[in-house]
């Protein structure tokens, strides 16, 4: 059985934000910068929620949760990063334990980092 990282609060609904955070952490971006980047999409949340409410696929679930509850918060990502460290030894270790190797980290750095 696959064991997922269990996420709490605002982070649980934002899988894309978690994946981006993992990628940024894996290439050495500071955790606080990752948390700030995650929360930056808060400026777009009303437009995002409006689009989802107009979608037959997401309307029901999005309507039940207030926009405030759906807003990405720095503290949610900070808790995720802390838990990743405490329970799994950090991002690099979590990825390595799942088969991410040195070449994968190098390719990710090439794609995401600029000199």
HELIX and SHEET records of a PDB file:
HELIX    1   1 UNK A    9  UNK A   13  1                                   5    
HELIX    2   2 UNK A   15  UNK A   26  1                                  12    
HELIX    3   3 UNK A   31  UNK A   40  1                                  10    
HELIX    4   4 UNK A   41  UNK A   44  5                                   4    
HELIX    5   5 UNK A   45  UNK A   53  1                                   9    
HELIX    6   6 UNK A   59  UNK A   63  1                                   5    
HELIX    7   7 UNK A   67  UNK A   70  1                                   4    
HELIX    8   8 UNK A   74  UNK A   88  1                                  15    
HELIX    9   9 UNK A   91  UNK A   96  1                                   6    
HELIX   10  10 UNK A  102  UNK A  112  1                                  11    
END                                                                             
